[in-house]
Structures are given as C-alpha cells and as structure tokens.
Amino acid sequence: MNHSFFSRRGFLCASTAAAVAGALPVGFSTTKLLGATPSIAEDVSLKGHLWKTLKIGMVNVQGTLTDRFKAVKAAGFDGIEMDCPGMDVQETLNAIAESGLPVDGSVNSTHWNDRHTDANPDIRKKARESLDTAIRDTHAVGGHSVLLVAGHGKDGTKAECWKRSIDNISLSIPLAAQLGIQIVIENVWNHFLYNHDGDHTQNADEFVKFVDEFDSPWVGMQFDIGNHWKYGSMGDWIRQLGRRVYKLDIKGFSRAEGKFTRISEGDINYADVRKALSEIKFNGWVAAEVGGGDQAELTRIAGEMNDAFRLN
C-alpha cells in the first residue's frame, strides 16, 4: 500500500456518515453513527447502531413498487436494497417519495455471470460497465453502496483471479469516489479468498489483504455473517476485518446440518458477533438475505433480526 490503511479511515468516517445520513429515514441523527459504543459485555445490544434493510427480491407483495416499499416499511425495515442494472430509477424515486422508505444501496445484478475474474477481457469489460451503471443508478436514487461479488476462483489460478479482479474493479473507483458510492465486496461461496474444501478453523487473512490492495476508502466489505460460519468464527472474522466492514448481510447457517437456515435458526454464535461488532465500533446497515414473502413474513424476518442483534 502507498500509505497506512488506518490513516485512510479518518476520511472514511466522515464520508460514510455523510453517505449514510442521506439514506436514513427522517428522524435519524448522524450523531448516533459516531456516538458511544455499547459497553462490551457478555450480551451486547446493538440498538441505535444498526439499521435493518433487505433485498428487493425478498418482497413478495402484490401491486406497484410503491406498494412493496410501503409493505417493507410497515414490516419494520429502515431501508431496502435494489438490483442494478435493471432498476427503473424514476419508478424507484417515486416509490421512495410515496412510501418514505429510502434505498440504502444496491446489489450488482450481473456479477455472477459477467465476472471481474473472467479470463476473457471482453467479459471483464462488461463486468466493469455493469458496476459503473450500478454506481450511477444507486447514486441517482440516494443510495450509498453497491454490493459486489468480486469473481470466481474457478476462472483461473489464485494469482490470475486476484490480479484480474483488483485491476478491473479499480477502474470503477474514481466514479465511486466522485458520486460517493461505496463498493462493498461480499464474502460468498465462490472458491476465492478462502478454502472452499476446508474446515471451520479458517480466518479472514485473504479478505483483509484483498480489500487493502485497493488502497481506497471507497472499497470495503458487506460482510455476510451466515455465508462463512461454515468456515470460521464470524466474531473473529469481524474483529480481523475491523473497519473494512462497511455493511452487513445476515442469514442463518447450521454447521451441524451443513445448510443455510432462517436467521433465528442454525447455530451461529450471535452473542460473539454482537460483541465483535461492538468492539470494532460498527455503526451501519444490516441486510437480510433469506427467503422472503408477504408482509407478515417480512415482519417475522425483521423480528428475527431484532433478536439476533438485540435491537429491541
């Protein structure tokens, strides 16, 4: 790196607070984002430090986009993540205005098919163009982040996938900086930056090195707590990633059964996750990424998130 990772975070603290403030519901104060950390105890509450969002694809509600936004808000969520490219910007702006529910960010909708690690430079160009579109459209609706899967480990050797993804994603950083949009890398089962066939004793070393190589406050992680519980202690991964964690995803996972579950099920050590988030002074958004449903089901999911993070 050209300079200290943590020296860059002075800028990030201010920029993140400003970006999140633009997406917060009316009544939220940015002073909460920079306020005191909860005391570190055996059972930490993150109330006042986390805001709940979810993926638009989870919302199985009939009617217009505005109807879906209203249902999400009534279910107890503070925001929603859209899919980009593919989002109708004007329709989304109308839904925000009519429901009062902000878009906090988006998910790059093509990142699994058009990958930044692809050996074909034409595909990598498509991946970058897709990311740029997501950045522009997310900014247009007031969001502050674009979730990105960096690629797939089966596209080449580790060194090849590393270089291709770093080089390609880096081309979008100037646009992200100009528009104030964070590029947030999600940890997924993509055979990259972890040992897919390994056990639950792995750490976050590769993710730390990967994010640091961008050497930019506009690239961090949307850390998915459920995705890698199979491979390591999620509390320890959060501690290791520290300020590189910009946002969170949440789903349940059972090591005992080897499968994903509801947020309220499985065997994830949420108490340690809460403690770790408190230790790194995390303030921000957590997105549900589970099977959705109607308003009643969304309300149940919001309640599970409240229980997992002690938000009540």
N, C-alpha and C positions, 0 to 999 in steps of 0.2 A: 504494500500500500504506500501511497505517497505521504500520508500523514496518519496520525492516531485515529483509530475508529471512534474512540470516545470524544475526541475533540470535535468531530463532526456532529455529535449528538446535541451540542449546545444549540446549533441551528435547527436540528430536527425537533427539539422540544417546542420551539416557537412555531415552526411551520406546521407541526402536527396539530397543536392546539388550535391554530387558525383554521386549518382544513376541516377538523372535526367540528369546530364551532359552527361552520357553515352548514353542516348536515344534521346538527342536533335539533330535536323538537323544541318548540317555543317553551321557555321556562327553564331550560337547562343553562347552567352557568359554566363558562370555561374555567372559572376558578376551581371548580370541582376537579377538573382534569389535572391541575397542577397542585392540588391540595395535599393534605397529610395522608400518608399511607396508613392503612389499618394496622393496628398492633399485631405483631406476629405471635400467634398463639396456636394452641393445638387445633382449634377450629376457627378459621378466619372467615369473616363475612366480607364480600366484595361489593356490598351495597354502596351505591354512589360512585363506583369506579368502573362498572361495566354497563354497556347498553346493548340490548338484545336486537338482533336482526336475523334475517333468514333469506334463503334463496327464493327467487320468484317462482321457480319451478315447483316449489313445495305447496303453492297456494292453489288448491283445487276448489275454487269458488266460482259459481256461475256469474255471468254478467260482464260488465266492462272492466277495464283495467282499474278505473276508479273504484268500482265495487270491490275488487280484490284488495286494493290498498286499504280501503275502509275496514275490511274484514281483518286484515293483518293488524291494524292499529287497535281495533276492538279486542283482538286476542291478547294484547298486552306487549306487542313489539314496539320498539322505538324507531325502527328503520327497516329498509328492505334492500337487497342486492339484486340488480338486474343482470341480464345476459347481454354481452356486447362482443362482436357486432350482432345486429338483429333487433336491437331496441328501437322503437319508434320514439324519437326524442320529444316531439311535440305532445304525443299522447301521454308520455310519462310526465312531462311538465304539468299537463292538465290534471293528471291523477294526483300529483303531489299537492297542487293548489287546492283541489277539491276535497282531499282527504286529510291534509295536514301531516301526512307521513312522508318523511324525507327518504331519498335514496342515499345511502351512505357509501355505496360502492357498487362494483360490478364484477362479474366473472367473465374472463375472456372465453367466449363460447366455442372457439375453434382450436384451442391449444392442444387438444389430444390428437387431432388429425393433421393440422399444419404445425409441425413441431420445430422448435428452435434448435433441436439436436439433429435434425434430419440431414443425411449426407448430401441431399440434393439442394444446391444453393437457391434454386427457384422456389422450393418449398419453404426454405428459411426466410426468403423474401416475403412470401405470403404470410408467414407467421408474424413477421415484424409489422407488415401493413395491418394485419388484424389487431395487433396490440395497439398500434397507433390510433386506429379507429375507436377501439375501446377507451383509450385515454381521452380522446376528444369528446366522445359521446357521454362519458361519465362526467367530465367537467361541465358539459352543457346542461346536465340535469342536477348539478350541485353536489355530486358525489366526490369522494376524496381518495378512492383506491380502486385498483384493478387487480383481481386475483389471477395468478398465472401459474400454470404447470410448466416448469422450465424445459421439459422434454421427456425423453425416454432413454433409459440406459441401454436398450437393445438396438439403438441406432448406430452404435459403434463402440469403440473402446471407451473406458472412462475418460482418458485424456481427450479423445476426439469430442465426446459429448460435452465435456466441461468447456472446452475452448469454443465450440460452435455456439453453445447457449450463452456463454458470457459475452462473446463478440456480438451476437445478434441482438440480445436484449439490451445491451449497452447503447445500441443505435437509437433506442427509444427514450433513453434517459433525458436528453435535452428537452424533448417535448413534454415529458412528465414534469420536469422542473419548471418549465415555462407555465404550465397550466396548474401546477400544484397538486398533481395526482401521484400517489404512492403506487409503485409496482410491488405487489406483495406475493412472494413465492409461497405456494402451498406444498407442504410435505405430503406426498401421496405414494401409493404403491406403484412406482414407475421404474424400479430397478436402478435408481440413480441417487447417490449420496447416502446410501445405507446398504446393508447386505440383505437382500430380499430373502435369502435362504437361511439367514442367521437367527439367533435366539433373542430373548428379551433382555440381554445384557448390553445392548449397543448404546452408544452415546451420539451426541449431535455434532461431533467434530467436523464432519464433511459439510454440513449445512452452515456452520459458522464460517468455514473457510470460503465457501461458495458466495455467501452474502458479502463477506468482507472484500472479496476480489472486485466487486463493482465499485467499491470506494465511493459510494454515493448515499446521501441521506434519503434519496428517493427510492431506494430498493431495500426492502426488508422481508419479513415473513408474515403470512397469515397462517399461524401455526395451528394445525389441526390436532387437537388433543386425542381424538379417537383413532386417527389413522395409524399412529405408530406406537400405541400402547402395546401392541404385539411385540415390538422390538426394543423397548426400553422404558425406563421410568420417565413418565411425562413431566413430573415435577422437576426432576434433574435436568431434562432437556430444556425446560423453560429457564431454569437457573443458568444453564450454559449459554443459551441463546441471548438471554438478557434483553437489552434494549433493541436488539434486532427484531423482536416480536412487535409488530405494528398492530396486528389484529389477530383474532382467534376464530377457529371453526370448532364445532363440537358435535360429536356423535358418540354413541356408546360402543364398547367392544368388550367381548368376553374372551379372555385368554383361555379360560377353562374349556370353552366350547369352540374357540377359534373362529368367531364370527362377529360381525357388527350387530349392534343391538339398539334399542331405544336409549335415549340419553339416561333415563332412570334405571336402566338395567345394565348387565355386564358387571365387570369388576375393576373398572378404572378407579384409582385412588384419588378421588376428587378432593379429599382433605389436603393431600400433599400438593395437588395442583393449585388450590386456593392459596396455600401458604407460599408456594413458589411465585405466584403472580403478585402477591403482596410484597415479597422480598425484592422483586425487580421493579416494584412501583408501577405496575401496569395500570394504565387508565385507557379504556377504549372500547371497541366494539367486539362482540362475540356473535358469530353467525351459526344458527342451527343448520345442519346439513344432514337431514334424515328424511325418511318418507313423510310427506306432508299429508294434507287432507283438507276437510272443510273447516269452518271457523271453530267448531268445537274441538277438532283435533289440533288445530294451531294453538288454541288456548291451553290445551293439555301440554303441548310441547313447550310453550312459554313457561308454564308452571314447573316443568322438569328442569328447565334452565335456571329458574329461580332457586330451586332446591339444590342443584349441583353447585351453584356459585354463592349460595346463601344471600340472595338479593332481596329477600323479604324482610 
